[in-house]
């Protein structure tokens, strides 16, 4: 699979809080911190941390710089180093990306990304509408419950008022007697 500049956005972030662009990890036992095996490790290259100036003596930096190239100027800077492998790789990249087949694949990929974004946006809208219905139903239930409580309070207030009148009448009778 050939990655284009559009695909690279997900790789242009810094993962680790350190100055080094290269990190190697191995699987360790959790409590004893002993390695699981010396046959496996994970290697991370953080492209945004690459040094700005490189020489053609460092093959690793040359290849990482090629992967990190975002513009035609980046390709030209690599070509200016006159490293045969880089010239050949850049030439192959330009040849492949100039073909009609590649352009059609890119058009299809771009359309697929657009469709995916539209589908996610539509799904989000549907989800929002569902939540709005749920919130409206809960709000209606709460309004009904509040209305029932208000009715119950009004009935209690009426009972209390009736009891006050009865007490007042009894007090008035007691004074007469």
Secondary structure, DSSP 8 states (H G I E B T S, - for coil): ----TTGGGGGSS--SSSS-SEEEE--B-TTT--BS-SS--EEEE-GGGS-S---TT-HHHHHHHHHH--SHHHHHHHHHTT-HHHHHHHHHHHHHHTSHHHHHHHHHHHHHHHHHHHHHHHHHHHHHHHHHHHHHHHHHHHHHHHHHHHHHHHHHHHHHHHHHHHHHHHHHHHHH-
